[in-house]
Amino acid sequence: MTRFIQLFTGVLLLAAAAGAPAATVEVRVTAVEGGKGMIRVAVCDRERFLKQCAYTASSPARDGENVIAVPNVPKGSWAVLVYQDENGNAELDRNFIGIPKENYGFSRDARGKFGPPGFDDAVIEVRDEVTPAKVRLH
């Protein structure tokens, strides 16, 4: 039931954004280990940061820089989250104390001291038809 509510909420968000001017966020992911699973990208607003983001995309992991386009993102303030899903389970795997076991990164190379960074540390402004975002995996 929870999964249904998440999907329904995502559909409502996309429908609400349909009338707003939208852009493509072109995410350039570096430090990728090729051949190990998928690169998963999420573009989040402040309210859904580190939760169920409305805009996502993925691509098989290739060595070096991977470019992944996330289309139809409304103009405004957004943060980009990326992780390398090495085992293909569509989750960022963590150890027993919650530290990520798979490589991940945020836009603006944002990093937290004792946990993930805040939205303001990773925020980018989506304004143009194509908005670039650089993310380095760590």
C-alpha atoms as an extended CHARMM CRD file, in Angstrom:
* protein
*
       138  EXT
         1         1  MET       CA              0.0000000000        0.0000000000        0.0000000000  PROA      1               0.0000000000
         2         2  THR       CA              2.8590000000        2.3880000000        0.8400000000  PROA      2               0.0000000000
         3         3  ARG       CA              4.4430000000        1.7920000000       -2.5750000000  PROA      3               0.0000000000
         4         4  PHE       CA              1.0880000000        2.6290000000       -4.2200000000  PROA      4               0.0000000000
         5         5  ILE       CA              0.8590000000        5.8880000000       -2.2580000000  PROA      5               0.0000000000
         6         6  GLN       CA              4.4320000000        6.8100000000       -3.2840000000  PROA      6               0.0000000000
         7         7  LEU       CA              3.6820000000        6.1100000000       -6.9500000000  PROA      7               0.0000000000
         8         8  PHE       CA              0.3610000000        7.9870000000       -6.7800000000  PROA      8               0.0000000000
         9         9  THR       CA              2.0780000000       10.9780000000       -5.1510000000  PROA      9               0.0000000000
        10        10  GLY       CA              4.7340000000       10.9360000000       -7.8840000000  PROA      10              0.0000000000
        11        11  VAL       CA              2.0450000000       10.9490000000      -10.5930000000  PROA      11              0.0000000000
        12        12  LEU       CA              0.3180000000       13.9030000000       -8.9320000000  PROA      12              0.0000000000
        13        13  LEU       CA              3.6050000000       15.8160000000       -8.7240000000  PROA      13              0.0000000000
        14        14  LEU       CA              4.3250000000       15.1920000000      -12.3910000000  PROA      14              0.0000000000
        15        15  ALA       CA              0.8060000000       16.2410000000      -13.3780000000  PROA      15              0.0000000000
        16        16  ALA       CA              1.0710000000       19.4480000000      -11.3540000000  PROA      16              0.0000000000
        17        17  ALA       CA              4.4090000000       20.2520000000      -12.9540000000  PROA      17              0.0000000000
        18        18  ALA       CA              3.1230000000       19.5930000000      -16.4760000000  PROA      18              0.0000000000
        19        19  GLY       CA              1.9190000000       23.1720000000      -16.8900000000  PROA      19              0.0000000000
        20        20  ALA       CA              5.1590000000       24.7030000000      -15.5770000000  PROA      20              0.0000000000
        21        21  PRO       CA              8.1000000000       25.4240000000      -17.8760000000  PROA      21              0.0000000000
        22        22  ALA       CA             10.4680000000       22.4660000000      -17.6940000000  PROA      22              0.0000000000
        23        23  ALA       CA             14.0690000000       21.7010000000      -18.5090000000  PROA      23              0.0000000000
        24        24  THR       CA             16.3890000000       18.7400000000      -18.7740000000  PROA      24              0.0000000000
        25        25  VAL       CA             18.9870000000       18.3360000000      -16.0430000000  PROA      25              0.0000000000
        26        26  GLU       CA             22.0980000000       16.8700000000      -17.6710000000  PROA      26              0.0000000000
        27        27  VAL       CA             23.9440000000       15.0670000000      -14.8770000000  PROA      27              0.0000000000
        28        28  ARG       CA             27.6510000000       14.4360000000      -15.5020000000  PROA      28              0.0000000000
        29        29  VAL       CA             28.7690000000       11.7270000000      -13.0970000000  PROA      29              0.0000000000
        30        30  THR       CA             32.5090000000       11.1670000000      -12.5960000000  PROA      30              0.0000000000
        31        31  ALA       CA             34.6060000000        8.5540000000      -10.7550000000  PROA      31              0.0000000000
        32        32  VAL       CA             32.3590000000        5.7170000000      -11.9430000000  PROA      32              0.0000000000
        33        33  GLU       CA             33.5900000000        2.1200000000      -11.8280000000  PROA      33              0.0000000000
        34        34  GLY       CA             32.4030000000        0.6920000000      -15.1470000000  PROA      34              0.0000000000
        35        35  GLY       CA             30.6100000000       -2.5980000000      -15.4410000000  PROA      35              0.0000000000
        36        36  LYS       CA             29.3180000000       -2.5100000000      -11.8720000000  PROA      36              0.0000000000
        37        37  GLY       CA             25.5310000000       -2.1530000000      -11.9150000000  PROA      37              0.0000000000
        38        38  MET       CA             23.6000000000        1.0190000000      -12.6340000000  PROA      38              0.0000000000
        39        39  ILE       CA             24.0720000000        4.7310000000      -12.0490000000  PROA      39              0.0000000000
        40        40  ARG       CA             20.8730000000        6.0160000000      -10.4300000000  PROA      40              0.0000000000
        41        41  VAL       CA             20.0540000000        9.7310000000      -10.4190000000  PROA      41              0.0000000000
        42        42  ALA       CA             17.3810000000       11.6100000000       -8.4700000000  PROA      42              0.0000000000
        43        43  VAL       CA             16.4830000000       15.2910000000       -8.7520000000  PROA      43              0.0000000000
        44        44  CYS       CA             14.7540000000       16.5060000000       -5.5800000000  PROA      44              0.0000000000
        45        45  ASP       CA             13.0690000000       19.6330000000       -4.3240000000  PROA      45              0.0000000000
        46        46  ARG       CA             13.5990000000       20.8100000000       -0.7490000000  PROA      46              0.0000000000
        47        47  GLU       CA             10.5280000000       18.9760000000        0.5790000000  PROA      47              0.0000000000
        48        48  ARG       CA             11.5100000000       15.5790000000       -0.8460000000  PROA      48              0.0000000000
        49        49  PHE       CA             15.2990000000       15.8310000000       -0.4600000000  PROA      49              0.0000000000
        50        50  LEU       CA             16.6850000000       12.4520000000        0.6850000000  PROA      50              0.0000000000
        51        51  LYS       CA             13.2030000000       10.9470000000        0.3580000000  PROA      51              0.0000000000
        52        52  GLN       CA             11.0760000000        9.8910000000       -2.6310000000  PROA      52              0.0000000000
        53        53  CYS       CA             12.2250000000       12.3260000000       -5.3650000000  PROA      53              0.0000000000
        54        54  ALA       CA              9.8680000000       13.1230000000       -8.2410000000  PROA      54              0.0000000000
        55        55  TYR       CA             12.4280000000       13.0150000000      -11.0800000000  PROA      55              0.0000000000
        56        56  THR       CA             14.7460000000       10.0680000000      -11.6490000000  PROA      56              0.0000000000
        57        57  ALA       CA             16.8070000000        8.3820000000      -14.3400000000  PROA      57              0.0000000000
        58        58  SER       CA             19.3510000000        5.5820000000      -14.5590000000  PROA      58              0.0000000000
        59        59  SER       CA             21.9300000000        4.1350000000      -16.9100000000  PROA      59              0.0000000000
        60        60  PRO       CA             24.3670000000        1.1870000000      -16.9070000000  PROA      60              0.0000000000
        61        61  ALA       CA             27.6480000000        2.1550000000      -15.2130000000  PROA      61              0.0000000000
        62        62  ARG       CA             30.5450000000        2.8470000000      -17.6050000000  PROA      62              0.0000000000
        63        63  ASP       CA             34.1470000000        3.7230000000      -16.6850000000  PROA      63              0.0000000000
        64        64  GLY       CA             34.8710000000        7.4280000000      -16.3840000000  PROA      64              0.0000000000
        65        65  GLU       CA             32.2520000000       10.1110000000      -16.9490000000  PROA      65              0.0000000000
        66        66  ASN       CA             28.6170000000        9.0610000000      -17.4210000000  PROA      66              0.0000000000
        67        67  VAL       CA             26.0540000000       11.5670000000      -18.6980000000  PROA      67              0.0000000000
        68        68  ILE       CA             22.4660000000       10.9380000000      -17.6530000000  PROA      68              0.0000000000
        69        69  ALA       CA             19.6060000000       13.2270000000      -18.7020000000  PROA      69              0.0000000000
        70        70  VAL       CA             16.6570000000       13.7980000000      -16.3830000000  PROA      70              0.0000000000
        71        71  PRO       CA             13.8840000000       15.3830000000      -18.5110000000  PROA      71              0.0000000000
        72        72  ASN       CA             10.8800000000       17.5580000000      -17.6270000000  PROA      72              0.0000000000
        73        73  VAL       CA             12.2220000000       19.0900000000      -14.4180000000  PROA      73              0.0000000000
        74        74  PRO       CA             10.3480000000       22.3330000000      -13.6340000000  PROA      74              0.0000000000
        75        75  LYS       CA             12.4330000000       25.4710000000      -13.2950000000  PROA      75              0.0000000000
        76        76  GLY       CA             13.4620000000       26.2640000000       -9.7370000000  PROA      76              0.0000000000
        77        77  SER       CA             15.7560000000       25.0750000000       -6.9430000000  PROA      77              0.0000000000
        78        78  TRP       CA             16.7050000000       21.3920000000       -6.9880000000  PROA      78              0.0000000000
        79        79  ALA       CA             19.3850000000       19.0610000000       -5.6020000000  PROA      79              0.0000000000
        80        80  VAL       CA             20.8480000000       16.0890000000       -7.4800000000  PROA      80              0.0000000000
        81        81  LEU       CA             21.6540000000       12.7990000000       -5.7420000000  PROA      81              0.0000000000
        82        82  VAL       CA             23.5240000000        9.9770000000       -7.4900000000  PROA      82              0.0000000000
        83        83  TYR       CA             24.6500000000        6.5200000000       -6.4450000000  PROA      83              0.0000000000
        84        84  GLN       CA             26.1850000000        3.5140000000       -8.1470000000  PROA      84              0.0000000000
        85        85  ASP       CA             23.8050000000        0.6140000000       -7.5610000000  PROA      85              0.0000000000
        86        86  GLU       CA             26.3920000000       -2.1550000000       -7.8990000000  PROA      86              0.0000000000
        87        87  ASN       CA             24.0660000000       -5.0540000000       -7.0590000000  PROA      87              0.0000000000
        88        88  GLY       CA             20.9880000000       -3.7880000000       -8.9430000000  PROA      88              0.0000000000
        89        89  ASN       CA             18.6020000000       -3.7300000000       -5.9700000000  PROA      89              0.0000000000
        90        90  ALA       CA             17.5430000000       -0.0720000000       -6.5980000000  PROA      90              0.0000000000
        91        91  GLU       CA             18.6810000000        0.9590000000       -3.1020000000  PROA      91              0.0000000000
        92        92  LEU       CA             21.7620000000        2.6390000000       -1.6730000000  PROA      92              0.0000000000
        93        93  ASP       CA             23.1230000000       -0.1950000000        0.4430000000  PROA      93              0.0000000000
        94        94  ARG       CA             24.3560000000        0.7030000000        3.9260000000  PROA      94              0.0000000000
        95        95  ASN       CA             26.3300000000       -1.0770000000        6.6240000000  PROA      95              0.0000000000
        96        96  PHE       CA             24.9280000000       -1.8990000000       10.0660000000  PROA      96              0.0000000000
        97        97  ILE       CA             25.4570000000        1.6780000000       11.3440000000  PROA      97              0.0000000000
        98        98  GLY       CA             23.9850000000        3.3510000000        8.2590000000  PROA      98              0.0000000000
        99        99  ILE       CA             27.1160000000        4.3080000000        6.3220000000  PROA      99              0.0000000000
       100       100  PRO       CA             26.6950000000        3.8080000000        2.5520000000  PROA      100             0.0000000000
       101       101  LYS       CA             28.4960000000        0.7720000000        1.1250000000  PROA      101             0.0000000000
       102       102  GLU       CA             28.0480000000        1.9280000000       -2.5000000000  PROA      102             0.0000000000
       103       103  ASN       CA             29.5790000000        5.0380000000       -4.0790000000  PROA      103             0.0000000000
       104       104  TYR       CA             27.3730000000        8.1370000000       -4.0310000000  PROA      104             0.0000000000
       105       105  GLY       CA             27.5220000000       11.8880000000       -4.5420000000  PROA      105             0.0000000000
       106       106  PHE       CA             25.5340000000       15.1230000000       -4.6280000000  PROA      106             0.0000000000
       107       107  SER       CA             25.4080000000       18.1400000000       -6.8960000000  PROA      107             0.0000000000
       108       108  ARG       CA             27.9750000000       20.8390000000       -6.1060000000  PROA      108             0.0000000000
       109       109  ASP       CA             30.0600000000       18.0160000000       -4.5610000000  PROA      109             0.0000000000
       110       110  ALA       CA             28.1520000000       18.6370000000       -1.3260000000  PROA      110             0.0000000000
       111       111  ARG       CA             29.2080000000       16.5270000000        1.6570000000  PROA      111             0.0000000000
       112       112  GLY       CA             27.9810000000       16.2690000000        5.2070000000  PROA      112             0.0000000000
       113       113  LYS       CA             30.2130000000       15.9710000000        8.2520000000  PROA      113             0.0000000000
       114       114  PHE       CA             28.2660000000       13.3250000000       10.1850000000  PROA      114             0.0000000000
       115       115  GLY       CA             25.6460000000       12.3040000000        7.6500000000  PROA      115             0.0000000000
       116       116  PRO       CA             24.3440000000       13.5820000000        4.3360000000  PROA      116             0.0000000000
       117       117  PRO       CA             24.6530000000       17.2370000000        3.3270000000  PROA      117             0.0000000000
       118       118  GLY       CA             21.7610000000       19.6490000000        3.6010000000  PROA      118             0.0000000000
       119       119  PHE       CA             19.6260000000       20.6740000000        0.6320000000  PROA      119             0.0000000000
       120       120  ASP       CA             21.2100000000       24.1570000000        0.5370000000  PROA      120             0.0000000000
       121       121  ASP       CA             24.6760000000       22.6050000000        0.1660000000  PROA      121             0.0000000000
       122       122  ALA       CA             23.6280000000       20.6920000000       -2.9700000000  PROA      122             0.0000000000
       123       123  VAL       CA             21.1100000000       23.1010000000       -4.5180000000  PROA      123             0.0000000000
       124       124  ILE       CA             21.2960000000       24.0250000000       -8.2130000000  PROA      124             0.0000000000
       125       125  GLU       CA             19.0420000000       26.3930000000      -10.1290000000  PROA      125             0.0000000000
       126       126  VAL       CA             17.2050000000       24.8820000000      -13.0810000000  PROA      126             0.0000000000
       127       127  ARG       CA             16.5170000000       27.7240000000      -15.4920000000  PROA      127             0.0000000000
       128       128  ASP       CA             17.4470000000       26.8410000000      -19.0440000000  PROA      128             0.0000000000
       129       129  GLU       CA             16.3020000000       24.2030000000      -21.4780000000  PROA      129             0.0000000000
       130       130  VAL       CA             19.3380000000       22.1150000000      -20.4400000000  PROA      130             0.0000000000
       131       131  THR       CA             20.8730000000       22.5960000000      -16.9960000000  PROA      131             0.0000000000
       132       132  PRO       CA             24.2090000000       20.8860000000      -16.3140000000  PROA      132             0.0000000000
       133       133  ALA       CA             24.9380000000       19.3010000000      -12.9310000000  PROA      133             0.0000000000
       134       134  LYS       CA             28.2950000000       17.7580000000      -12.0090000000  PROA      134             0.0000000000
       135       135  VAL       CA             28.4260000000       14.9360000000       -9.4510000000  PROA      135             0.0000000000
       136       136  ARG       CA             31.5430000000       13.0890000000       -8.3170000000  PROA      136             0.0000000000
       137       137  LEU       CA             31.0320000000        9.7030000000       -6.7280000000  PROA      137             0.0000000000
       138       138  HSD       CA             32.8480000000        9.0170000000       -3.4390000000  PROA      138             0.0000000000
